[in-house]
């Protein structure tokens, strides 16, 4: 058996101390405060084996959220796994901006993944009717699990982008679509890029400029009868100009607004259509 202090001393140089604490609390089922108050606690052999295995995986670059199966988003805890994109803090902007709009009743979350956007919206405004769409059946399984966990009603549909709900009239479409250029798959390996290799490529990469899925998305919108009043999209920090042109090409009567994140980088595009 190994004491908590011995485990920390052994691995301290391999991974971040906060990550180490998170793995220990996850395996032991305790709080960080408990860890520090019981540093001489001896872990059982099975616990020690699991802790060491998870630490090795983290040291190799596997995201902490995949090791614990959980990630916080908008103050809520979400189940995640290898089939879902790990929720990012910057994506909370989408939820914040939509909740400011008091005139909406129906929303579709396209590419819902873990369901974090749809669930956060439903939890903060139970009056909304929300559809959540994803092409991945395993991702939808996790999204449904998160909706059940947080006791919210969401209508889930499987399919590509707007196709499964093309005949439904909506006030808003929100989407965190893939926007990473393909060339970053081959970028020099860093802890950050190595972590991306553990997430679903289909949810990340979108062609040479990261715009392929956006173009397909706007093409779909151009052809449907019921266009939403508003479209909220997370975008890459260097994609605003190209995406403005794309939106106005397929929705020529629309107006486009770009919002920046806390780092003053372009992060959110709001399209108001003529509907």
C-alpha positions as CSV (number, residue, x, y, z in Angstrom):
1,X,0.0,0.0,0.0
2,X,1.1,3.6,-0.6
3,X,0.4,6.7,1.3
4,X,-1.1,9.8,-0.4
5,X,2.1,11.7,0.2
6,X,4.2,8.9,-1.3
7,X,2.0,8.9,-4.5
8,X,2.3,12.7,-4.8
9,X,6.1,12.7,-4.3
10,X,6.5,9.9,-6.9
11,X,4.4,11.6,-9.6
12,X,4.8,15.3,-8.8
13,X,7.3,15.9,-11.6
14,X,5.2,14.1,-14.2
15,X,1.9,15.9,-14.1
16,X,0.3,19.1,-12.7
17,X,-0.4,19.0,-9.0
18,X,-4.1,20.0,-9.6
19,X,-4.5,17.1,-12.0
20,X,-2.9,14.8,-9.5
21,X,-5.3,15.9,-6.8
22,X,-8.3,15.4,-9.2
23,X,-7.2,11.8,-10.0
24,X,-6.8,11.1,-6.3
25,X,-10.2,12.5,-5.4
26,X,-11.8,10.7,-8.3
27,X,-10.4,7.3,-7.3
28,X,-10.8,7.7,-3.5
29,X,-14.2,9.4,-3.6
30,X,-13.0,12.2,-1.4
31,X,-12.6,16.0,-1.5
32,X,-9.3,17.9,-2.0
33,X,-9.7,19.2,1.6
34,X,-9.8,15.6,2.8
35,X,-6.6,14.8,0.8
36,X,-4.7,17.5,2.6
37,X,-6.1,16.6,6.0
38,X,-5.3,12.9,5.5
39,X,-2.0,13.0,3.6
40,X,-0.8,9.9,5.5
41,X,-3.8,7.8,4.4
42,X,-2.7,4.5,2.9
43,X,-4.5,3.6,-0.3
44,X,-5.6,0.0,-0.9
45,X,-3.7,-2.0,-3.5
46,X,-6.6,-1.8,-6.0
47,X,-6.9,2.0,-5.5
48,X,-3.1,2.4,-5.8
49,X,-3.1,0.4,-9.1
50,X,-5.9,2.5,-10.6
51,X,-4.3,5.8,-9.4
52,X,-1.0,4.9,-11.0
53,X,-2.7,3.8,-14.3
54,X,-4.6,7.1,-14.6
55,X,-1.6,9.2,-13.8
56,X,0.4,7.4,-16.5
57,X,-2.4,8.2,-19.0
58,X,-2.5,11.8,-17.9
59,X,1.3,12.1,-18.2
60,X,1.0,10.9,-21.8
61,X,-1.4,13.7,-22.5
62,X,-4.9,12.1,-22.2
63,X,-7.4,14.8,-21.1
64,X,-8.3,14.7,-17.4
65,X,-12.0,14.8,-18.3
66,X,-11.6,11.4,-20.1
67,X,-9.9,9.9,-17.1
68,X,-12.6,11.0,-14.7
69,X,-15.5,10.9,-17.1
70,X,-16.7,14.3,-16.0
71,X,-16.3,18.0,-17.0
72,X,-17.9,21.1,-15.6
73,X,-19.7,23.5,-17.9
74,X,-21.8,26.6,-17.0
75,X,-21.7,25.5,-13.3
76,X,-23.1,22.0,-14.1
77,X,-21.3,18.6,-14.1
78,X,-21.4,16.7,-17.4
79,X,-20.6,13.1,-18.4
80,X,-18.1,13.0,-21.2
81,X,-16.2,10.3,-23.0
82,X,-14.1,9.7,-26.2
83,X,-17.2,10.2,-28.4
84,X,-17.8,13.7,-27.2
85,X,-15.9,17.0,-27.5
86,X,-14.8,18.1,-24.0
87,X,-16.8,21.3,-23.1
88,X,-14.6,24.4,-23.2
89,X,-15.1,27.5,-21.0
90,X,-15.2,29.8,-24.1
91,X,-18.3,27.9,-25.3
92,X,-20.2,29.2,-22.3
93,X,-20.4,32.5,-24.3
94,X,-23.0,30.8,-26.6
95,X,-25.2,30.0,-23.6
96,X,-24.8,33.5,-22.0
97,X,-25.7,35.3,-25.2
98,X,-28.7,33.2,-26.0
99,X,-30.1,33.6,-22.4
100,X,-29.9,37.4,-23.0
101,X,-32.4,37.1,-25.8
102,X,-35.9,37.0,-24.1
103,X,-37.9,36.7,-27.4
104,X,-37.1,33.1,-28.2
105,X,-39.1,30.0,-27.5
106,X,-37.6,27.3,-29.8
107,X,-34.0,26.4,-30.2
108,X,-32.0,23.7,-32.0
109,X,-28.5,22.8,-30.8
110,X,-26.7,21.4,-33.8
111,X,-23.7,19.1,-33.1
112,X,-24.8,18.8,-29.5
113,X,-22.0,16.3,-28.5
114,X,-22.3,15.9,-24.7
115,X,-25.4,18.1,-24.7
116,X,-23.7,20.7,-22.6
117,X,-25.2,23.7,-24.5
118,X,-28.7,22.3,-24.7
119,X,-28.8,21.2,-21.1
120,X,-27.3,24.5,-19.8
121,X,-30.0,26.4,-21.7
122,X,-32.8,24.1,-20.5
123,X,-31.6,24.3,-16.9
124,X,-31.5,28.1,-17.0
125,X,-34.7,28.6,-19.0
126,X,-37.1,25.7,-18.6
127,X,-39.7,27.4,-20.8
128,X,-37.5,26.9,-23.9
129,X,-38.4,24.0,-26.3
130,X,-35.0,22.6,-27.3
131,X,-34.0,20.2,-30.0
132,X,-30.5,18.6,-29.9
133,X,-29.0,17.1,-33.0
134,X,-25.8,15.1,-33.6
135,X,-24.6,12.8,-36.3
136,X,-23.0,10.5,-33.7
137,X,-25.2,7.9,-32.0
138,X,-22.6,7.4,-29.2
139,X,-22.5,11.1,-28.5
140,X,-26.3,11.3,-28.4
141,X,-26.3,8.5,-25.8
142,X,-24.1,10.7,-23.5
143,X,-26.2,13.8,-24.2
144,X,-29.4,11.9,-23.2
145,X,-27.6,10.7,-20.1
146,X,-26.7,14.3,-19.2
147,X,-30.3,15.6,-19.8
148,X,-31.6,12.9,-17.5
149,X,-29.0,13.7,-14.9
150,X,-30.0,17.4,-14.8
151,X,-33.7,16.6,-15.2
152,X,-34.4,18.7,-18.3
153,X,-36.6,18.0,-21.3
154,X,-34.8,18.0,-24.7
155,X,-35.8,16.4,-28.0
156,X,-32.9,14.5,-29.4
157,X,-32.5,13.8,-33.1
158,X,-29.7,11.9,-35.0
159,X,-28.5,13.2,-38.3
160,X,-26.3,15.6,-40.2
161,X,-26.6,19.3,-39.2
162,X,-30.1,20.7,-39.8
163,X,-31.4,17.7,-41.8
164,X,-33.2,15.9,-39.0
165,X,-35.2,19.0,-38.1
166,X,-35.4,20.8,-41.5
167,X,-39.2,21.0,-41.4
168,X,-39.4,22.5,-37.9
169,X,-39.8,26.2,-37.3
170,X,-37.1,27.6,-34.9
171,X,-36.3,30.9,-33.3
172,X,-32.7,30.1,-32.8
173,X,-30.0,27.7,-34.0
174,X,-26.9,27.4,-31.9
175,X,-23.9,25.4,-33.1
176,X,-20.4,24.6,-32.0
177,X,-19.3,23.1,-35.3
178,X,-15.9,21.7,-36.2
179,X,-13.7,24.7,-37.1
180,X,-10.0,23.5,-36.7
181,X,-8.0,23.4,-40.0
182,X,-6.8,20.0,-41.0
183,X,-3.2,21.1,-41.0
184,X,-3.2,21.2,-37.2
185,X,-3.6,17.4,-37.1
186,X,0.1,17.3,-38.1
187,X,1.3,20.2,-36.0
188,X,4.3,19.7,-33.8
189,X,3.2,17.7,-30.7
190,X,2.7,19.8,-27.6
191,X,0.6,18.9,-24.5
192,X,-2.3,20.8,-26.0
193,X,-2.2,19.2,-29.4
194,X,-1.6,15.8,-28.0
195,X,-4.8,16.1,-25.9
196,X,-6.7,16.9,-29.1
197,X,-5.8,13.5,-30.4
198,X,-8.0,11.9,-27.8
199,X,-11.1,13.7,-28.9
200,X,-13.3,12.8,-31.9
201,X,-11.7,14.2,-35.0
202,X,-15.1,14.6,-36.7
203,X,-16.0,17.2,-34.0
204,X,-12.8,19.2,-34.4
205,X,-11.4,19.3,-38.0
206,X,-13.1,20.8,-41.0
207,X,-11.0,21.0,-44.1
208,X,-8.0,23.2,-45.1
209,X,-9.3,26.4,-43.5
210,X,-11.7,24.9,-41.0
211,X,-14.7,26.2,-42.9
212,X,-16.0,23.1,-44.7
213,X,-18.8,22.3,-42.2
214,X,-19.8,25.9,-41.9
215,X,-20.3,26.0,-45.7
216,X,-22.4,22.9,-45.6
217,X,-24.4,24.3,-42.7
218,X,-25.2,27.6,-44.5
219,X,-26.0,25.7,-47.8
220,X,-28.6,23.7,-45.8
221,X,-30.1,26.9,-44.3
222,X,-30.4,28.5,-47.7
223,X,-32.6,25.7,-49.0
224,X,-35.0,25.2,-46.1
225,X,-38.4,26.9,-45.8
226,X,-38.2,27.8,-42.1
227,X,-35.1,29.8,-41.4
228,X,-34.3,30.7,-37.8
229,X,-34.5,34.3,-36.6
230,X,-31.0,34.0,-35.1
231,X,-28.0,31.8,-35.5
232,X,-25.3,31.6,-32.8
233,X,-22.0,30.1,-33.8
234,X,-18.7,29.5,-32.0
235,X,-15.8,30.3,-34.5
236,X,-12.1,30.2,-34.7
237,X,-10.3,33.4,-33.7
238,X,-9.1,34.1,-37.2
239,X,-12.3,33.1,-39.1
240,X,-14.6,36.0,-38.6
241,X,-14.0,37.7,-42.0
242,X,-14.3,34.5,-44.0
243,X,-17.4,33.4,-42.1
244,X,-19.1,36.8,-42.5
245,X,-18.7,36.4,-46.3
246,X,-20.0,32.8,-46.1
247,X,-23.1,33.8,-44.1
248,X,-23.9,36.7,-46.4
249,X,-23.4,34.6,-49.5
250,X,-26.0,32.1,-48.6
251,X,-28.2,34.4,-46.5
252,X,-27.8,37.7,-48.3
253,X,-30.4,39.6,-46.3
254,X,-28.8,38.7,-42.9
255,X,-26.8,40.9,-40.6
256,X,-23.8,39.6,-38.8
257,X,-22.3,40.5,-35.4
258,X,-18.9,39.2,-34.0
259,X,-18.2,39.0,-30.3
260,X,-14.9,38.5,-28.6
261,X,-13.9,36.3,-25.7
262,X,-12.1,37.3,-22.5
263,X,-8.8,37.2,-24.4
264,X,-10.2,39.7,-26.9
265,X,-10.2,37.1,-29.7
266,X,-13.1,36.7,-32.1
267,X,-15.1,33.8,-30.7
268,X,-18.8,34.2,-31.4
269,X,-20.8,35.0,-34.5
270,X,-24.5,36.0,-34.3
271,X,-26.4,36.0,-37.5
272,X,-29.8,37.7,-37.6
273,X,-31.8,36.5,-40.6
274,X,-34.6,38.3,-42.4
275,X,-37.2,35.8,-41.0
